[in-house]
Amino acid sequence: MNNDKASIENILKMSDGKLDRKTLENVAQSGDASSLVNKLSDKDKQKLDEILSDKQKLAEVLKSPQAKMLLKLFGGKNG
């Protein structure tokens, strides 16, 4: 759990105030990121859709240290 807390702290810093601790902790516990997606602006939702629909863009994003941290945190103990 200490590793999760450190990951949450890092994600909060990277979000520039766009995420709140309670929502992020709930997502980490439940593994359901829909509450985070719902907080995105329409423009950011469109960007996310574009990335998710383009295999090459998605592969590039998933290689980033930030994505790896998110996947580990939200993916549970298997990540």
Biopython code that builds the backbone (N, CA, C, O; Angstrom):
import numpy as np
from Bio.PDB.StructureBuilder import StructureBuilder

atoms = [
    (1, "MET", "N", (0.816, -1.210, 0.000)),
    (1, "MET", "CA", (0.000, 0.000, 0.000)),
    (1, "MET", "C", (0.850, 1.260, 0.000)),
    (1, "MET", "O", (0.439, 2.279, -0.555)),
    (2, "ASN", "N", (2.049, 1.208, 0.622)),
    (2, "ASN", "CA", (2.927, 2.369, 0.598)),
    (2, "ASN", "C", (3.314, 2.739, -0.821)),
    (2, "ASN", "O", (3.415, 3.919, -1.155)),
    (3, "ASN", "N", (3.533, 1.730, -1.660)),
    (3, "ASN", "CA", (3.853, 1.968, -3.058)),
    (3, "ASN", "C", (2.683, 2.640, -3.767)),
    (3, "ASN", "O", (2.887, 3.525, -4.598)),
    (4, "ASP", "N", (1.461, 2.225, -3.446)),
    (4, "ASP", "CA", (0.269, 2.854, -4.016)),
    (4, "ASP", "C", (0.179, 4.312, -3.593)),
    (4, "ASP", "O", (-0.159, 5.172, -4.407)),
    (5, "LYS", "N", (0.476, 4.599, -2.328)),
    (5, "LYS", "CA", (0.416, 5.982, -1.847)),
    (5, "LYS", "C", (1.435, 6.851, -2.561)),
    (5, "LYS", "O", (1.141, 7.995, -2.909)),
    (6, "ALA", "N", (2.634, 6.318, -2.783)),
    (6, "ALA", "CA", (3.654, 7.065, -3.513)),
    (6, "ALA", "C", (3.208, 7.305, -4.954)),
    (6, "ALA", "O", (3.411, 8.388, -5.501)),
    (7, "SER", "N", (2.602, 6.294, -5.560)),
    (7, "SER", "CA", (2.101, 6.446, -6.934)),
    (7, "SER", "C", (1.004, 7.496, -6.993)),
    (7, "SER", "O", (0.977, 8.317, -7.910)),
    (8, "ILE", "N", (0.115, 7.477, -6.035)),
    (8, "ILE", "CA", (-0.968, 8.464, -5.988)),
    (8, "ILE", "C", (-0.387, 9.866, -5.854)),
    (8, "ILE", "O", (-0.849, 10.794, -6.519)),
    (9, "GLU", "N", (0.618, 10.028, -5.004)),
    (9, "GLU", "CA", (1.261, 11.339, -4.837)),
    (9, "GLU", "C", (1.863, 11.810, -6.158)),
    (9, "GLU", "O", (1.708, 12.972, -6.533)),
    (10, "ASN", "N", (2.543, 10.920, -6.857)),
    (10, "ASN", "CA", (3.157, 11.273, -8.143)),
    (10, "ASN", "C", (2.106, 11.656, -9.171)),
    (10, "ASN", "O", (2.280, 12.624, -9.910)),
    (11, "ILE", "N", (1.026, 10.908, -9.220)),
    (11, "ILE", "CA", (-0.041, 11.197, -10.185)),
    (11, "ILE", "C", (-0.695, 12.537, -9.867)),
    (11, "ILE", "O", (-0.992, 13.312, -10.776)),
    (12, "LEU", "N", (-0.921, 12.814, -8.587)),
    (12, "LEU", "CA", (-1.504, 14.100, -8.199)),
    (12, "LEU", "C", (-0.608, 15.255, -8.629)),
    (12, "LEU", "O", (-1.096, 16.280, -9.103)),
    (13, "LYS", "N", (0.705, 15.091, -8.462)),
    (13, "LYS", "CA", (1.641, 16.141, -8.879)),
    (13, "LYS", "C", (1.598, 16.336, -10.386)),
    (13, "LYS", "O", (1.618, 17.472, -10.862)),
    (14, "MET", "N", (1.538, 15.249, -11.142)),
    (14, "MET", "CA", (1.524, 15.332, -12.601)),
    (14, "MET", "C", (0.220, 15.923, -13.132)),
    (14, "MET", "O", (0.187, 16.451, -14.243)),
    (15, "SER", "N", (-0.847, 15.837, -12.351)),
    (15, "SER", "CA", (-2.159, 16.274, -12.849)),
    (15, "SER", "C", (-2.349, 17.785, -12.788)),
    (15, "SER", "O", (-3.347, 18.302, -13.291)),
    (16, "ASP", "N", (-1.414, 18.493, -12.185)),
    (16, "ASP", "CA", (-1.519, 19.958, -12.077)),
    (16, "ASP", "C", (-2.856, 20.403, -11.495)),
    (16, "ASP", "O", (-3.459, 21.365, -11.972)),
    (17, "GLY", "N", (-3.314, 19.702, -10.468)),
    (17, "GLY", "CA", (-4.548, 20.078, -9.792)),
    (17, "GLY", "C", (-5.824, 19.619, -10.469)),
    (17, "GLY", "O", (-6.916, 19.958, -10.013)),
    (18, "LYS", "N", (-5.714, 18.855, -11.545)),
    (18, "LYS", "CA", (-6.913, 18.403, -12.256)),
    (18, "LYS", "C", (-7.551, 17.188, -11.600)),
    (18, "LYS", "O", (-8.708, 16.874, -11.878)),
    (19, "LEU", "N", (-6.818, 16.503, -10.736)),
    (19, "LEU", "CA", (-7.344, 15.328, -10.041)),
    (19, "LEU", "C", (-7.355, 15.592, -8.547)),
    (19, "LEU", "O", (-6.494, 16.299, -8.022)),
    (20, "ASP", "N", (-8.338, 15.017, -7.868)),
    (20, "ASP", "CA", (-8.355, 15.121, -6.417)),
    (20, "ASP", "C", (-8.007, 13.759, -5.807)),
    (20, "ASP", "O", (-8.249, 12.709, -6.402)),
    (21, "ARG", "N", (-7.439, 13.810, -4.616)),
    (21, "ARG", "CA", (-6.943, 12.613, -3.940)),
    (21, "ARG", "C", (-8.042, 11.568, -3.736)),
    (21, "ARG", "O", (-7.817, 10.385, -3.993)),
    (22, "LYS", "N", (-9.220, 11.984, -3.280)),
    (22, "LYS", "CA", (-10.281, 11.026, -2.973)),
    (22, "LYS", "C", (-10.699, 10.243, -4.220)),
    (22, "LYS", "O", (-10.838, 9.020, -4.172)),
    (23, "THR", "N", (-10.897, 10.943, -5.323)),
    (23, "THR", "CA", (-11.284, 10.267, -6.570)),
    (23, "THR", "C", (-10.200, 9.296, -6.998)),
    (23, "THR", "O", (-10.490, 8.160, -7.374)),
    (24, "LEU", "N", (-8.952, 9.739, -6.944)),
    (24, "LEU", "CA", (-7.841, 8.893, -7.365)),
    (24, "LEU", "C", (-7.705, 7.665, -6.476)),
    (24, "LEU", "O", (-7.449, 6.569, -6.976)),
    (25, "GLU", "N", (-7.870, 7.826, -5.176)),
    (25, "GLU", "CA", (-7.809, 6.680, -4.258)),
    (25, "GLU", "C", (-8.950, 5.704, -4.518)),
    (25, "GLU", "O", (-8.750, 4.490, -4.490)),
    (26, "ASN", "N", (-10.148, 6.232, -4.772)),
    (26, "ASN", "CA", (-11.293, 5.369, -5.082)),
    (26, "ASN", "C", (-11.062, 4.574, -6.360)),
    (26, "ASN", "O", (-11.399, 3.392, -6.434)),
    (27, "VAL", "N", (-10.484, 5.227, -7.367)),
    (27, "VAL", "CA", (-10.194, 4.548, -8.623)),
    (27, "VAL", "C", (-9.138, 3.471, -8.400)),
    (27, "VAL", "O", (-9.248, 2.365, -8.930)),
    (28, "ALA", "N", (-8.118, 3.797, -7.618)),
    (28, "ALA", "CA", (-7.061, 2.820, -7.345)),
    (28, "ALA", "C", (-7.619, 1.602, -6.620)),
    (28, "ALA", "O", (-7.218, 0.472, -6.899)),
    (29, "GLN", "N", (-8.541, 1.828, -5.693)),
    (29, "GLN", "CA", (-9.143, 0.718, -4.943)),
    (29, "GLN", "C", (-10.079, -0.113, -5.810)),
    (29, "GLN", "O", (-10.046, -1.343, -5.765)),
    (30, "SER", "N", (-10.908, 0.554, -6.592)),
    (30, "SER", "CA", (-11.935, -0.160, -7.357)),
    (30, "SER", "C", (-11.432, -0.682, -8.697)),
    (30, "SER", "O", (-11.955, -1.666, -9.220)),
    (31, "GLY", "N", (-10.419, -0.024, -9.252)),
    (31, "GLY", "CA", (-9.948, -0.393, -10.576)),
    (31, "GLY", "C", (-10.842, 0.133, -11.691)),
    (31, "GLY", "O", (-10.643, -0.212, -12.856)),
    (32, "ASP", "N", (-11.825, 0.963, -11.350)),
    (32, "ASP", "CA", (-12.769, 1.528, -12.315)),
    (32, "ASP", "C", (-12.414, 3.000, -12.560)),
    (32, "ASP", "O", (-12.617, 3.843, -11.686)),
    (33, "ALA", "N", (-11.893, 3.299, -13.727)),
    (33, "ALA", "CA", (-11.425, 4.650, -14.041)),
    (33, "ALA", "C", (-12.504, 5.537, -14.664)),
    (33, "ALA", "O", (-12.205, 6.648, -15.101)),
    (34, "SER", "N", (-13.740, 5.072, -14.712)),
    (34, "SER", "CA", (-14.792, 5.861, -15.361)),
    (34, "SER", "C", (-15.003, 7.213, -14.681)),
    (34, "SER", "O", (-15.331, 8.192, -15.351)),
    (35, "SER", "N", (-14.822, 7.281, -13.374)),
    (35, "SER", "CA", (-14.996, 8.572, -12.695)),
    (35, "SER", "C", (-13.923, 9.566, -13.127)),
    (35, "SER", "O", (-14.172, 10.772, -13.149)),
    (36, "LEU", "N", (-12.733, 9.077, -13.471)),
    (36, "LEU", "CA", (-11.693, 9.967, -13.984)),
    (36, "LEU", "C", (-12.026, 10.430, -15.398)),
    (36, "LEU", "O", (-11.865, 11.606, -15.725)),
    (37, "VAL", "N", (-12.480, 9.522, -16.217)),
    (37, "VAL", "CA", (-12.832, 9.873, -17.590)),
    (37, "VAL", "C", (-13.969, 10.878, -17.596)),
    (37, "VAL", "O", (-13.985, 11.793, -18.420)),
    (38, "ASN", "N", (-14.915, 10.720, -16.691)),
    (38, "ASN", "CA", (-16.050, 11.640, -16.616)),
    (38, "ASN", "C", (-15.629, 13.053, -16.242)),
    (38, "ASN", "O", (-16.354, 14.006, -16.530)),
    (39, "LYS", "N", (-14.464, 13.208, -15.603)),
    (39, "LYS", "CA", (-13.989, 14.531, -15.208)),
    (39, "LYS", "C", (-13.233, 15.236, -16.339)),
    (39, "LYS", "O", (-12.897, 16.413, -16.213)),
    (40, "LEU", "N", (-12.966, 14.535, -17.428)),
    (40, "LEU", "CA", (-12.253, 15.138, -18.545)),
    (40, "LEU", "C", (-13.130, 16.151, -19.270)),
    (40, "LEU", "O", (-14.351, 16.009, -19.337)),
    (41, "SER", "N", (-12.483, 17.166, -19.804)),
    (41, "SER", "CA", (-13.215, 18.112, -20.652)),
    (41, "SER", "C", (-13.571, 17.398, -21.951)),
    (41, "SER", "O", (-13.023, 16.340, -22.259)),
    (42, "ASP", "N", (-14.490, 17.982, -22.705)),
    (42, "ASP", "CA", (-14.863, 17.384, -23.993)),
    (42, "ASP", "C", (-13.652, 17.268, -24.912)),
    (42, "ASP", "O", (-13.505, 16.280, -25.631)),
    (43, "LYS", "N", (-12.790, 18.276, -24.886)),
    (43, "LYS", "CA", (-11.585, 18.269, -25.716)),
    (43, "LYS", "C", (-10.654, 17.125, -25.304)),
    (43, "LYS", "O", (-10.112, 16.426, -26.160)),
    (44, "ASP", "N", (-10.469, 16.935, -23.997)),
    (44, "ASP", "CA", (-9.601, 15.860, -23.515)),
    (44, "ASP", "C", (-10.211, 14.479, -23.784)),
    (44, "ASP", "O", (-9.487, 13.529, -24.081)),
    (45, "LYS", "N", (-11.535, 14.369, -23.681)),
    (45, "LYS", "CA", (-12.200, 13.099, -24.021)),
    (45, "LYS", "C", (-11.977, 12.760, -25.489)),
    (45, "LYS", "O", (-11.765, 11.600, -25.843)),
    (46, "GLN", "N", (-12.027, 13.781, -26.338)),
    (46, "GLN", "CA", (-11.799, 13.564, -27.765)),
    (46, "GLN", "C", (-10.358, 13.095, -28.000)),
    (46, "GLN", "O", (-10.127, 12.183, -28.794)),
    (47, "LYS", "N", (-9.392, 13.714, -27.316)),
    (47, "LYS", "CA", (-7.993, 13.291, -27.439)),
    (47, "LYS", "C", (-7.827, 11.842, -26.992)),
    (47, "LYS", "O", (-7.138, 11.059, -27.646)),
    (48, "LEU", "N", (-8.461, 11.488, -25.875)),
    (48, "LEU", "CA", (-8.386, 10.127, -25.371)),
    (48, "LEU", "C", (-8.965, 9.147, -26.383)),
    (48, "LEU", "O", (-8.373, 8.098, -26.640)),
    (49, "ASP", "N", (-10.106, 9.476, -26.953)),
    (49, "ASP", "CA", (-10.720, 8.613, -27.970)),
    (49, "ASP", "C", (-9.802, 8.432, -29.175)),
    (49, "ASP", "O", (-9.686, 7.332, -29.716)),
    (50, "GLU", "N", (-9.148, 9.521, -29.592)),
    (50, "GLU", "CA", (-8.234, 9.451, -30.732)),
    (50, "GLU", "C", (-7.058, 8.514, -30.427)),
    (50, "GLU", "O", (-6.666, 7.709, -31.271)),
    (51, "ILE", "N", (-6.508, 8.625, -29.234)),
    (51, "ILE", "CA", (-5.376, 7.773, -28.851)),
    (51, "ILE", "C", (-5.804, 6.320, -28.756)),
    (51, "ILE", "O", (-5.111, 5.429, -29.245)),
    (52, "LEU", "N", (-6.945, 6.084, -28.126)),
    (52, "LEU", "CA", (-7.415, 4.707, -27.952)),
    (52, "LEU", "C", (-7.778, 4.035, -29.272)),
    (52, "LEU", "O", (-7.726, 2.810, -29.379)),
    (53, "SER", "N", (-8.141, 4.822, -30.268)),
    (53, "SER", "CA", (-8.530, 4.239, -31.551)),
    (53, "SER", "C", (-7.351, 4.089, -32.525)),
    (53, "SER", "O", (-7.508, 3.504, -33.596)),
    (54, "ASP", "N", (-6.188, 4.607, -32.163)),
    (54, "ASP", "CA", (-5.001, 4.527, -33.023)),
    (54, "ASP", "C", (-3.970, 3.632, -32.338)),
    (54, "ASP", "O", (-3.362, 4.036, -31.347)),
    (55, "LYS", "N", (-3.772, 2.428, -32.855)),
    (55, "LYS", "CA", (-2.891, 1.443, -32.213)),
    (55, "LYS", "C", (-1.470, 1.971, -32.029)),
    (55, "LYS", "O", (-0.849, 1.708, -31.000)),
    (56, "GLN", "N", (-0.950, 2.705, -32.997)),
    (56, "GLN", "CA", (0.414, 3.217, -32.893)),
    (56, "GLN", "C", (0.525, 4.280, -31.793)),
    (56, "GLN", "O", (1.461, 4.253, -30.994)),
    (57, "LYS", "N", (-0.433, 5.216, -31.755)),
    (57, "LYS", "CA", (-0.429, 6.246, -30.705)),
    (57, "LYS", "C", (-0.575, 5.602, -29.330)),
    (57, "LYS", "O", (0.106, 5.983, -28.378)),
    (58, "LEU", "N", (-1.462, 4.633, -29.239)),
    (58, "LEU", "CA", (-1.693, 3.957, -27.968)),
    (58, "LEU", "C", (-0.428, 3.245, -27.495)),
    (58, "LEU", "O", (-0.083, 3.310, -26.315)),
    (59, "ALA", "N", (0.259, 2.572, -28.404)),
    (59, "ALA", "CA", (1.495, 1.878, -28.045)),
    (59, "ALA", "C", (2.549, 2.865, -27.537)),
    (59, "ALA", "O", (3.264, 2.570, -26.579)),
    (60, "GLU", "N", (2.646, 4.030, -28.174)),
    (60, "GLU", "CA", (3.609, 5.050, -27.749)),
    (60, "GLU", "C", (3.275, 5.560, -26.346)),
    (60, "GLU", "O", (4.162, 5.704, -25.504)),
    (61, "VAL", "N", (2.009, 5.826, -26.107)),
    (61, "VAL", "CA", (1.589, 6.335, -24.802)),
    (61, "VAL", "C", (1.842, 5.301, -23.710)),
    (61, "VAL", "O", (2.305, 5.646, -22.622)),
    (62, "LEU", "N", (1.543, 4.042, -23.994)),
    (62, "LEU", "CA", (1.696, 2.990, -22.983)),
    (62, "LEU", "C", (3.147, 2.730, -22.602)),
    (62, "LEU", "O", (3.410, 2.125, -21.564)),
    (63, "LYS", "N", (4.078, 3.172, -23.413)),
    (63, "LYS", "CA", (5.502, 3.014, -23.109)),
    (63, "LYS", "C", (6.022, 4.068, -22.134)),
    (63, "LYS", "O", (7.120, 3.929, -21.596)),
    (64, "SER", "N", (5.246, 5.112, -21.908)),
    (64, "SER", "CA", (5.705, 6.208, -21.046)),
    (64, "SER", "C", (5.732, 5.776, -19.583)),
    (64, "SER", "O", (4.931, 4.939, -19.166)),
    (65, "PRO", "N", (6.652, 6.345, -18.801)),
    (65, "PRO", "CA", (6.716, 6.020, -17.370)),
    (65, "PRO", "C", (5.407, 6.356, -16.640)),
    (65, "PRO", "O", (5.012, 5.652, -15.711)),
    (66, "GLN", "N", (4.746, 7.428, -17.064)),
    (66, "GLN", "CA", (3.493, 7.819, -16.423)),
    (66, "GLN", "C", (2.415, 6.773, -16.663)),
    (66, "GLN", "O", (1.667, 6.428, -15.748)),
    (67, "ALA", "N", (2.332, 6.269, -17.887)),
    (67, "ALA", "CA", (1.334, 5.245, -18.191)),
    (67, "ALA", "C", (1.625, 3.970, -17.422)),
    (67, "ALA", "O", (0.709, 3.327, -16.911)),
    (68, "LYS", "N", (2.885, 3.603, -17.338)),
    (68, "LYS", "CA", (3.256, 2.394, -16.595)),
    (68, "LYS", "C", (2.873, 2.524, -15.126)),
    (68, "LYS", "O", (2.411, 1.559, -14.517)),
    (69, "MET", "N", (3.061, 3.713, -14.553)),
    (69, "MET", "CA", (2.695, 3.946, -13.160)),
    (69, "MET", "C", (1.183, 3.828, -12.982)),
    (69, "MET", "O", (0.713, 3.209, -12.028)),
    (70, "LEU", "N", (0.424, 4.424, -13.905)),
    (70, "LEU", "CA", (-1.035, 4.347, -13.824)),
    (70, "LEU", "C", (-1.527, 2.916, -13.971)),
    (70, "LEU", "O", (-2.407, 2.476, -13.231)),
    (71, "LEU", "N", (-0.966, 2.200, -14.914)),
    (71, "LEU", "CA", (-1.373, 0.810, -15.123)),
    (71, "LEU", "C", (-1.074, -0.043, -13.897)),
    (71, "LEU", "O", (-1.869, -0.906, -13.523)),
    (72, "LYS", "N", (0.048, 0.197, -13.288)),
    (72, "LYS", "CA", (0.407, -0.564, -12.085)),
    (72, "LYS", "C", (-0.567, -0.237, -10.944)),
    (72, "LYS", "O", (-1.050, -1.132, -10.250)),
    (73, "LEU", "N", (-0.843, 1.047, -10.766)),
    (73, "LEU", "CA", (-1.730, 1.461, -9.688)),
    (73, "LEU", "C", (-3.156, 0.983, -9.919)),
    (73, "LEU", "O", (-3.766, 0.421, -9.010)),
    (74, "PHE", "N", (-3.699, 1.192, -11.110)),
    (74, "PHE", "CA", (-5.081, 0.852, -11.385)),
    (74, "PHE", "C", (-5.279, -0.612, -11.750)),
    (74, "PHE", "O", (-6.388, -1.139, -11.662)),
    (75, "GLY", "N", (-4.211, -1.254, -12.153)),
    (75, "GLY", "CA", (-4.307, -2.650, -12.554)),
    (75, "GLY", "C", (-4.207, -3.613, -11.398)),
    (75, "GLY", "O", (-4.313, -4.825, -11.588)),
    (76, "GLY", "N", (-4.004, -3.096, -10.204)),
    (76, "GLY", "CA", (-3.896, -3.965, -9.038)),
    (76, "GLY", "C", (-2.490, -4.463, -8.833)),
    (76, "GLY", "O", (-1.529, -3.872, -9.326)),
    (77, "LYS", "N", (-2.376, -5.530, -8.118)),
    (77, "LYS", "CA", (-1.065, -6.056, -7.714)),
    (77, "LYS", "C", (-0.354, -6.803, -8.823)),
    (77, "LYS", "O", (0.821, -7.138, -8.676)),
    (78, "ASN", "N", (-1.028, -7.074, -9.925)),
    (78, "ASN", "CA", (-0.415, -7.823, -11.016)),
    (78, "ASN", "C", (0.484, -6.975, -11.889)),
    (78, "ASN", "O", (1.296, -7.514, -12.641)),
    (79, "GLY", "N", (0.357, -5.629, -11.807)),
    (79, "GLY", "CA", (1.075, -4.737, -12.705)),
    (79, "GLY", "C", (2.511, -4.563, -12.418)),
    (79, "GLY", "O", (3.198, -3.827, -13.127)),
]
sb = StructureBuilder()
sb.init_structure("model")
sb.init_model(0)
sb.init_chain("A")
sb.init_seg("    ")
for serial, (resi, resn, name, xyz) in enumerate(atoms, 1):
    if name == "N":
        sb.init_residue(resn, " ", resi, " ")
    sb.init_atom(name, np.array(xyz, "f"), 0.0, 1.0, " ", f" {name:<3s}", serial, name[0])
structure = sb.get_structure()
